[in-house]
Amino acid sequence: MALPPPPATPLPREFSRRQFLANSVASSASLALLGNLAPSSEAAATPNPPQSQAKSYKIIAFTKPFSNLSFDDTADLVADIGWDGVECGVRAKSTHVQPERVEEDLPKMVEALKKRGKELTLVTSDITKVTPTAEKVLRTMAALGIRKYRLGFELYPKDEHPAKKLAEVGAALKDVAALNKELGLQGGYQNHSGANYIGAPIWDLWTVIKDLDPKHLGICYDIGHSTLEGGLSWPIQARLMQPHFVAVFCKDFFWEKGAKGWEPRWCNFGTGSVQRAFFQWLKTTPFDGPLSQHHEYKDLGKGPEMIANLKKDLAMLREWLAT
């Protein structure tokens, strides 16, 4: 079954960047933590080569773990960690922007990031078909110059043949691709892992997007989920889908035996089953889109612990790209 998202401590919308840090330390020390946080010994040992050594990918982060921070505080955090920009939620849950308020709030996030030399590179949406709300989100993106977004996911019903649902999804994605073409946008469907997810086997998703122009609709290829589902066959999946890459999502996992048997557990990037070889191969391909870091592991922490983990994961990704 698909992994649930890590539990998060709800934060009030007005939760400040200082409070975010002070969650784990004495308030008298919180002011200096964001810019001068001393990482753990393990994080300090992680090489952090200059970004210029890597192929010119934009490295961004999915804002889900800190989606309750304000736009300005999120931009400050992004600048401190060192990402080039963000993958920002515009969806119903775990989001920075509610779809109904996209016209009011998305420009605020764009402006907050721009002030710090960062960008909103990718929007994460609930869009699976063309609806009035979907059009509102996409037209607002287009007006702001945001060209890439992630679609919502679809599940196979348990009581009908998978081919029926797949045909319905394929028809809906054709309509979405047509709207993307009109607006100059590129949507990507993310592959997940789990018994009921469309896109988990990869081949099913390929059958419905292979004839669509990847300039308008492709895949946000998640190497973590692909490795989890494909095991040793991820190179076949990657080669199959590479012409359709919109973005690459970066996260890691390992298998852990618990009371229910073997289950996947998300972990710090570079410490699990995802192989460096994927990124070595990626650099040989024409793909030059963004790499988005996802942080789904339960022990991500909060405040300074979270910041140390975010910096550690970015440093490891940069190391892998540089070698």
Buried (B, 14 or more C-beta within 10 A) or exposed (E): EBBEEBEBEEBEEEBBBEBBBBBBBEEEEBEEBBEEBEBEEEBEEBEBEEBEEBEEBBBBBBBBBBBBBBBBBBBBBBBBBBBBBBBBBBBEEBBBBBBEEBBEBBBBBBBBBEEBEBBBBBBBBBBBBBEEBBEBBBBBBBEBEBBBBBBBBBBBEEEEEEEEBBEBBBEBBBEBBBBBBEBEBBBBBBBBBBEBBBBBBBEBBBEBBEEBEBEBBBBBBBBBBBBBBBEEEBBEBBEBBBEBBBBBBBBBBEEEEEEEEEEBBBBBBBBBBBBEEBBEBBEEEEBEBBBBBBBBBEEBBBBBBBBBBBBBBBBBBBBBBBE
